[in-house]
């Protein structure tokens, strides 16, 4: 398809205090299409000085601007307007997200941008329906618990779904009454930098939304260490999360971290093998495995172990790698985000081979010269993976599945929970009692039965357990509670 006329030709600017500005240093960076390795645009690269200006603007907008005085209805109206504008520009944003994040265009057009629009609509409603709880206490006392915005929030976003996750998280931040500084990912910044135009046209007051691209070491660390920022939220790798935890020590600010995963899929012998093999493969190959909840550890009951592995390998033959715009040629499999990330995934594949896992399919680079221009890794399945292997323990974040046999339900749960992560998981079984029982036994915050991936990311968000995260999910992640006690007695004396 022809899309060049939909791409903004100007250098994308930072958005600070309601104005589009160049970075203080004047430094820029290229937007690279990971499917081809070619540049398609350019943006200004922010640094500490730009971030400090954005923090000051957000602080002023929260403390002295109109946002904190607006009703939930008024805040919701701004979010509704943003949804209308994004709807009008759906095709443009789908193209940019496909180019910059290596997406499949049809998926961006019909799923990710609509989900982004829906996030604004959902939180527009939330803004006007936020409420607390009240109860009568013994001795005729009224207690009520109310929720308040933190104030200034720094939101650090990931590269695997920047637009959709950005709209979901920023929608919640704004509905709660906070102001925000958004740090787009260093890889795949374009859609979030373009989103500034949506907020600007929607009429958000100056300083309520600020967007500063740049590195984690400068932009991210400035947000984390600034005492003018009340809360920092980050979605990304566990190592980055640990760094944020350390750097928040001096300011003791509130943090929320959505981190990595090594999610289990447990397959019992009573399943429809061809059907459930499709779901198991979908669970580790969506967006080439670059999804934090991907089901990359697959445990299969021994009686169907080899047939299930064979069925998964057959499903993998249906993937056609290529540029996300080539959907009319049957392309349905994405590139990885960057050559550096692809190198990391290839290193894990080599470790699987060296440590004795049985390679079922994939595991070798594509020979097609056009694919070699991108960062493609084929769907790769390792069988007979044991808990001591590196590929069993560490998050790969690529289309690599580790398959392990089990005999009993108890053994399956022990294997599933034998990980430092606790993000998601799945159970495949026709025995519904067992399926629920095992789902309850998996130590993770988002579990699927006979399916994979969330069917309501904002309606019913998952929370990371263990090293997969800190903080509750949903709008209350960006709010803090206050409990108030009221004496309702006509005459009251304190106890002596």
C-alpha positions in Angstrom: 0.0 0.0 0.0 1.1 3.6 -0.6 1.4 5.5 2.7 4.1 8.2 2.2 1.5 11.0 1.9 0.3 10.0 5.4 3.7 10.5 7.1 4.5 13.8 8.7 7.5 15.3 7.0 8.5 17.8 9.7 10.7 16.7 12.6 8.5 15.6 15.5 8.9 18.0 18.4 8.7 17.7 22.1 5.5 18.8 23.8 6.1 20.9 26.9 3.7 23.3 28.7 1.2 23.2 25.8 3.9 24.1 23.2 5.7 22.1 20.5 9.4 22.8 21.0 12.8 21.6 19.8 15.0 19.9 22.3 17.3 22.2 24.3 20.4 20.6 22.7 18.9 20.6 19.2 19.7 16.9 19.0 17.5 14.7 16.8 17.2 11.0 16.1 15.8 8.9 13.2 12.7 6.8 13.3 13.7 3.4 11.9 11.3 0.8 10.4 12.6 -2.4 11.9 11.1 -4.4 9.1 13.4 -2.8 6.5 16.1 -1.1 8.6 15.3 2.2 6.8 14.6 5.6 8.3 11.1 7.1 7.7 11.1 10.2 9.9 12.9 12.2 12.6 12.2 13.5 16.1 13.9 15.8 18.6 15.8 13.9 21.3 15.2 15.4 24.7 17.5 15.5 27.7 17.6 16.5 31.4 16.9 20.2 30.7 13.8 19.4 28.6 12.6 17.0 31.2 13.0 19.5 34.0 11.0 22.0 32.0 8.3 19.5 31.5 8.2 18.6 35.2 7.9 22.3 36.1 5.0 22.7 33.6 3.2 19.7 35.0 3.8 20.9 38.5 2.4 24.3 37.7 -0.6 22.8 35.9 -1.4 20.6 38.9 -0.8 23.1 41.7 -2.1 26.3 40.1 -3.8 25.4 36.8 -7.4 24.6 36.1 -7.0 20.8 35.8 -7.2 20.0 39.5 -10.3 22.3 39.9 -12.1 20.7 37.0 -15.0 18.3 37.7 -14.7 14.7 36.5 -17.3 15.5 33.9 -15.0 18.3 32.4 -11.9 16.0 32.5 -13.9 13.3 30.8 -15.0 15.7 28.1 -11.4 16.4 27.2 -10.7 12.6 27.0 -13.8 12.2 24.8 -12.6 14.9 22.5 -9.2 13.1 22.3 -11.0 9.9 21.3 -12.9 11.8 18.5 -9.7 13.2 17.1 -7.8 9.9 17.3 -10.8 8.2 15.5 -10.5 10.7 12.7 -6.8 10.1 12.4 -7.0 6.3 12.8 -5.3 5.4 9.5 -2.4 7.8 10.1 -1.6 6.5 13.5 -1.9 2.9 12.3 0.7 3.6 9.6 3.1 5.3 12.0 2.8 2.5 14.6 3.3 -0.2 11.9 6.4 1.7 10.6 8.0 2.4 14.0 7.1 -0.6 16.1 7.2 -3.3 13.5 3.5 -4.0 13.7 1.2 -5.8 11.3 -0.7 -2.9 9.6 -4.1 -4.7 9.8 -3.6 -5.4 13.5 -2.7 -1.7 14.1 -5.6 -0.5 12.1 -8.3 -2.7 13.4 -7.1 -3.5 16.9 -4.4 -1.3 18.4 -5.7 2.1 17.4 -9.3 1.2 18.2 -8.1 -0.1 21.6 -6.4 3.3 22.1 -9.5 5.1 21.2 -11.6 2.9 23.5 -9.1 3.7 26.4 -9.9 7.4 26.1 -13.6 6.7 26.1 -13.4 4.2 29.0 -11.5 6.6 31.2 -13.7 9.6 30.1 -16.5 7.6 31.8 -14.3 6.7 34.8 -13.5 10.4 35.4 -17.1 11.2 36.2 -17.8 8.1 38.2 -14.9 8.0 40.6 -16.1 7.5 44.1 -15.1 6.2 47.5 -16.7 3.9 50.1 -18.4 4.8 53.4 -19.5 2.8 56.4 -20.8 3.2 59.9 -18.4 2.4 62.7 -19.2 1.2 66.2 -20.3 4.0 68.5 -22.1 6.0 65.7 -19.1 7.1 63.7 -19.1 7.6 60.0 -16.0 6.5 58.1 -15.5 7.3 54.4 -12.6 6.5 52.2 -11.9 8.8 49.2 -9.4 8.6 46.4 -7.1 11.5 45.3 -4.7 12.0 42.4 -1.0 11.7 43.3 -0.3 15.0 41.5 2.5 14.9 38.9 3.1 11.5 37.3 6.0 10.4 35.2 4.9 7.6 32.8 7.7 5.6 31.2 6.4 3.6 28.3 7.6 0.4 26.4 8.4 -0.1 22.8 6.3 -3.2 22.1 2.9 -1.3 22.1 3.6 2.3 22.6 0.4 3.9 21.3 -2.1 1.4 22.8 -0.4 1.1 26.2 0.3 4.8 26.2 -3.4 5.7 25.7 -4.5 3.2 28.3 -2.1 4.4 31.0 -2.3 8.2 30.2 -6.1 7.9 30.0 -6.2 6.6 33.6 -3.6 9.2 34.8 -5.7 12.1 33.4 -9.1 10.7 34.5 -7.8 10.4 38.0 -6.9 14.2 38.0 -3.1 14.0 37.7 -0.9 15.8 35.3 1.7 13.8 33.4 5.1 13.7 31.7 5.2 10.9 29.1 8.5 9.4 28.2 8.1 7.5 24.9 10.4 4.4 24.4 13.7 5.2 22.7 12.8 2.6 20.1 9.4 3.4 18.6 8.8 7.0 19.8 6.9 8.3 16.8 3.2 7.5 17.6 3.5 9.0 21.1 5.2 12.1 19.9 2.5 12.5 17.2 -0.2 11.9 20.0 0.8 15.3 21.4 -1.2 16.8 18.5 -4.3 15.0 19.7 -4.0 16.3 23.2 -3.3 19.8 21.9 -6.3 19.9 19.6 -8.5 18.3 22.3 -7.9 21.4 24.5 -6.1 20.0 27.5 -4.8 22.9 29.5 -1.2 23.8 29.1 1.2 21.6 31.2 -1.4 18.8 31.8 0.2 16.6 29.2 3.9 16.8 28.4 5.8 14.4 26.1 9.6 14.3 26.1 11.5 11.7 24.1 15.0 10.7 25.0 17.1 8.1 26.8 16.2 6.3 30.0 19.5 7.5 31.6 18.5 11.2 31.1 14.8 11.6 30.7 13.8 8.6 32.7 16.2 9.1 35.5 15.3 12.8 35.8 11.7 11.8 36.3 12.6 9.2 38.9 14.9 11.4 41.0 13.0 14.7 40.8 11.2 15.6 44.1 8.7 17.6 42.0 7.4 14.3 40.6 4.9 12.6 42.9 4.8 9.2 41.2 6.6 7.2 38.5 5.0 4.4 36.6 7.1 2.2 34.2 6.3 -0.7 31.9 9.4 -2.5 30.8 12.1 -5.0 31.8 12.7 -6.2 35.3 16.3 -4.9 35.4 15.1 -1.4 34.5 12.5 -1.8 37.3 15.2 -2.6 39.8 17.1 0.5 38.7 14.1 2.7 39.3 13.5 1.1 42.7 17.1 2.1 43.7 16.9 5.6 42.2 13.6 6.4 44.0 15.1 5.8 47.4 16.0 9.5 48.1 12.6 10.9 47.1 10.6 7.9 48.5 8.0 8.6 45.8 5.3 6.2 44.9 6.1 3.8 42.0 4.2 1.3 39.9 6.2 -1.2 37.8 4.8 -3.5 35.2 7.7 -5.8 34.5 8.7 -9.0 32.7 7.2 -12.4 32.5 7.9 -16.0 31.8 4.4 -17.2 31.7 3.3 -20.8 31.8 0.8 -22.6 29.6 -0.4 -25.9 31.1 -1.9 -28.4 28.6 -3.8 -31.4 30.0 -4.3 -34.7 28.0 -8.1 -34.2 27.5 -7.8 -31.3 25.1 -8.5 -31.0 21.4 -4.9 -31.1 20.3 -5.0 -29.3 17.0 -7.2 -26.5 18.4 -5.3 -26.0 21.6 -2.0 -26.1 19.7 -3.1 -23.1 17.8 -3.7 -21.2 21.0 -0.4 -22.3 22.5 1.5 -21.0 19.4 -0.5 -17.8 19.4 0.5 -17.4 23.1 4.2 -17.2 22.3 4.2 -15.7 18.7 1.9 -12.6 18.9 4.0 -9.7 17.8 6.9 -12.1 17.5 6.8 -12.8 21.2 7.3 -9.2 22.1 4.4 -9.2 24.6 5.1 -9.2 28.3 2.4 -11.8 29.1 3.5 -14.2 26.3 3.1 -17.9 27.2 6.7 -19.0 26.6 6.9 -22.0 29.0 4.6 -24.7 27.7 3.9 -27.7 30.0 2.3 -30.7 28.2 1.0 -33.8 29.9 3.2 -36.7 28.9 0.5 -38.9 27.2 0.0 -36.2 24.5 3.5 -34.6 24.6 4.9 -35.6 21.2 1.6 -35.2 19.3 1.1 -31.7 20.8 4.6 -30.6 19.9 4.1 -31.9 16.3 0.8 -30.0 16.1 2.5 -26.8 17.3 5.2 -27.2 14.7 2.6 -27.6 12.0 0.9 -24.3 13.1 4.3 -22.5 12.9 4.5 -23.4 9.2 1.6 -21.1 8.5 3.6 -17.9 9.4 4.7 -15.7 6.6 7.3 -13.1 7.8 7.6 -9.7 6.2 6.8 -6.0 6.1 3.6 -5.4 8.0 2.1 -3.5 5.0 2.3 -6.6 2.8 -0.8 -8.2 4.2 -2.2 -8.8 0.7 0.8 -11.1 0.1 -0.2 -13.1 3.2 2.4 -11.6 5.6 1.3 -12.4 9.2 4.5 -12.4 11.2 6.3 -9.4 12.5 9.9 -8.4 12.8 11.6 -7.8 16.2 12.0 -4.2 17.2 15.8 -3.6 16.7 18.9 -5.5 15.6 20.3 -5.3 19.1 17.2 -7.0 20.5 17.3 -9.6 17.8 20.9 -10.4 18.7 19.8 -11.0 22.3 17.1 -13.4 21.2 19.6 -15.3 18.9 21.9 -15.6 21.9 19.2 -17.3 23.9 18.4 -19.6 21.0 22.1 -20.6 20.8 22.1 -21.2 24.6 19.1 -23.5 24.2 21.0 -25.6 21.6 24.2 -25.7 23.8 22.4 -26.7 26.9 20.7 -29.7 25.3 17.2 -28.6 24.5 15.7 -30.4 21.4 15.1 -27.9 18.6 11.7 -28.7 16.9 11.5 -25.8 14.5 13.0 -22.4 13.7 16.2 -21.6 15.4 18.0 -20.5 12.1 18.0 -17.1 10.4 15.8 -16.6 7.3 17.7 -16.8 4.0 15.6 -14.3 2.1 17.7 -11.1 1.5 14.7 -8.9 2.1 14.1 -10.4 5.5 17.8 -10.1 6.4 17.3 -6.3 6.1 15.0 -6.4 9.1 15.3 -8.1 12.5 13.3 -11.3 11.9 13.5 -14.4 14.1 11.4 -17.4 13.0 9.0 -19.1 15.4 11.2 -21.4 17.4 10.2 -24.3 19.6 12.5 -26.2 22.0 11.3 -29.4 23.5 12.6 -31.3 26.6 13.5 -28.0 28.3 14.5 -28.5 32.0 14.2 -26.0 34.8 18.0 -25.6 35.0 18.3 -24.3 31.4 18.7 -20.6 30.7 15.8 -20.5 28.3 13.5 -21.9 30.9 14.5 -19.3 33.5 15.0 -16.0 31.7 12.6 -13.8 29.7 13.6 -14.0 26.0 11.0 -11.5 24.6 11.0 -13.2 21.2 9.1 -16.0 19.5 10.8 -18.8 21.4 8.8 -21.5 23.2 10.2 -23.9 25.8 8.2 -27.2 26.1 8.4 -29.5 29.1 6.5 -32.7 29.9 4.6 -33.4 33.1 2.7 -36.3 34.6 0.5 -34.9 37.4 -1.5 -31.8 38.1 0.8 -31.2 41.2 3.9 -31.5 39.0 2.5 -29.1 36.4 1.8 -26.4 39.1 5.3 -26.9 40.6 6.9 -26.3 37.2 4.6 -23.4 36.4 5.4 -21.7 39.7 9.1 -22.4 39.5 9.9 -19.0 38.2 10.9 -15.6 39.7 8.1 -14.1 37.5 4.3 -14.1 38.1 2.7 -12.1 35.3 0.3 -14.4 33.5 -0.5 -18.0 32.6 -2.9 -20.4 30.9 -4.6 -23.7 31.5 -6.0 -25.9 28.6 -8.4 -28.6 29.7 -11.9 -29.8 29.0 -12.3 -30.6 32.7 -13.6 -27.3 33.9 -13.2 -28.0 37.6 -9.6 -28.9 37.1 -9.1 -25.9 34.9 -10.4 -23.5 37.5 -8.5 -25.3 40.3 -5.2 -25.0 38.4 -5.8 -21.4 37.3 -6.2 -20.6 41.0 -3.0 -22.4 41.8 -0.8 -20.5 39.3 1.0 -17.7 41.0 0.3 -14.9 38.6 -1.9 -11.9 38.1 -3.7 -12.7 34.8 -4.7 -16.3 33.9 -6.5 -17.6 30.8 -8.5 -20.9 30.5 -8.7 -22.5 27.0 -7.6 -19.2 25.4 -4.7 -16.8 25.5 -4.3 -13.0 26.0 -6.6 -10.6 27.8 -10.1 -10.0 26.5 -10.4 -6.7 28.5 -7.1 -5.0 29.3 -8.6 -1.9 30.8 -11.9 -3.5 32.0 -10.1 -6.2 34.0 -6.4 -5.4 34.2 -3.9 -7.9 35.5 -1.4 -7.2 38.3 2.2 -8.5 38.3 3.1 -10.9 41.1 6.6 -11.7 42.3 9.3 -10.0 40.1 6.7 -9.1 37.5 5.6 -5.9 39.1 4.7 -3.6 41.9 1.5 -1.7 42.4 -2.2 -2.4 41.7 -3.7 -2.3 38.3 -6.2 0.1 36.8 -7.0 3.8 37.6 -6.3 3.4 41.4 -2.7 2.8 40.5 -2.5 6.5 39.9 -4.4 7.5 43.0 -3.9 7.6 46.8 -6.5 7.0 49.4 -7.6 9.0 52.4 -9.8 7.7 55.3 -11.9 10.2 57.3 -13.8 9.6 60.5 -16.8 11.7 61.6 -18.4 11.7 65.0 -22.2 11.6 64.6 -23.0 11.7 68.3 -24.8 14.8 69.7 -22.6 14.7 72.7 -19.2 12.9 72.6 -16.5 12.7 75.2 -13.0 11.3 74.6 -12.1 8.2 76.6 -10.2 9.1 79.8 
